[in-house]
């Protein structure tokens, strides 16, 4: 099953007691499943990200949360968007995502990227290294993980990782999908052309024409038909039946982060809101169609960071976007 319509939960600051936190996550995943979303995502982070909240805001460990969601859902695929490669030994990651696949009855996706959040690395004692080193590690890791997901027993002696006859049993299937996430036109897109079933592109929507050209070039270099590499785009969405209410959510969200869009310079507001898709269902559908899908992107992954925990909002987004992506 492909990922044409994904729902990401990047925010666990719901305002209630901690005992109510995960039931709220389950409720969103179930609502997404019923609304036609094909994949539910959590982030693989230990701290909340800049731009969303403070580092000490609630953040769940990805694979523990996904395994729990596997028992609370029936059909929706489950993935990190995306796993930080630097946080886990590669064969251990292969084992982890394969176990999620077993637990969920064949619904896991391995979302993976090179890692980027330096504060987490430093705080938790993971080596951050240079940009080049992190992508060298990701390349090596995929050479280990991809065969392990297919039931092979790789032996690999690289600069960063070393495995010998690495066994990965049990498995539900030999085609567990690999999703790469990022916007790097050379390294990320090149690895996606070699290893991935799906590429989640993270950039400003105005950059998509150039990104798609670069992806086609990387596929050509890898002797791969670009049509065999599914693509999606990650958006921050604020949607409500009342478009003015959705726009008020956006103003509040940005004001809490120090930006008053009613008084800030136009260029500052444009930069802060370029990845936002805001308004009524009709508004949002038009924005997704013209700003994303018309550029040749296959699907969309959304988060509803301001109100996704409100019952009915995930359903509204699913009903709005499903027809656009063939769901």
Secondary structure by P-SEA (a helix, b strand, c coil): ccccbbbbbccccccccccaaaaaaaaaaaaaaaacccbbbbbbccccccccccccccccccaaaaaaaaaacccbbbbbcccccccccaaaaaaaaaaaaaaacccccccccccccaaaaaaaccccccaaaaaaaaaaaaacaaaaaaccccccccccccccccccccccccccbbbbbcccccaaaaaaacccccccccccccaaaaaaaaaaaaaaaaccccccbbbbbbbbccccccaaaaaaaaaaaaaaaccccccccaaaaaaaccccccccaaaaaaaaaaacccccccbbbbbccccccccaaaaaaaaaccccccc
